[in-house]
Amino acid sequence: MREKMTDQKKTNFDAKAATWDENPRRVNLAHDVADVLIREIKPTQDMDALDYGCGTGLVTLKLQPLVKSITGVDSSEGMLDVIKEKVRRQGLQNINTQLVDFEQGGKVDGKFHLVVSCMTLHHMREPEVLFRPLYDLLLPGGSLGITDLDKEEGLFHDDNTGVFHFGFDRAYVKNLLEKIGFRDVRDLTAATMVKTIGGQRERKFSVFLIIGKK
């Protein structure tokens, strides 16, 4: 089943980058998701990893101590400037960054044992544009971890500019991955978040993790 698409312009993440980490709910969600990724995929010190849609590096930096190297990739130069400054301040040696936008035909350099992409899919018009390049970037036997929202009514974001999908049906995502060639595809709930909608009622949102192997 095709997921609902909204007719929106792309989000200006460059403008949001400097204050992105000031939202504690956003930071906590990224850390919760990273903890589940680590538990389920078990990254090791001999792995080269890739985080597509890395933003300010909230997930990237959680994975960094556990892998040989990790490359943070994003289509926003402003977001990459923030992660670069974190890397500089912390003196980290095993993090690289690349400015790449798959929707504009960009390509990532390298091959990887582990590829993750967290809360990026709903900002892309066509999910296949993300999945095919990630499959090609994985080494044989490598692992993919995708996290995003379960289907919702468009209430998760305060502003739906740049939100092209109001979450996803897990079976739909798993089917796309299997068609591309991923095997052993499985899903689980990575995190839940409770938000107050309209200043009145509370609404619970769930975030899935879908894992596959090449």
KAZISUL-V178793 format. One record per helix or strand of 2 or more residues. SS is the DSSP state (@ for helix, = for strand). FROM is the first residue (numbers start at 0). TO is the last residue. If there is no record, write none. Layout:
ss=SS from=FROM to=TO
ss=SS from=FROM to=TO
This chain:
ss=@ from=12 to=21
ss=@ from=23 to=40
ss== from=47 to=51
ss=@ from=59 to=63
ss== from=68 to=73
ss=@ from=76 to=89
ss== from=94 to=98
ss=@ from=101 to=103
ss== from=111 to=117
ss=@ from=120 to=122
ss=@ from=126 to=136
ss== from=137 to=149
ss=@ from=169 to=179
ss== from=182 to=196
ss== from=200 to=212
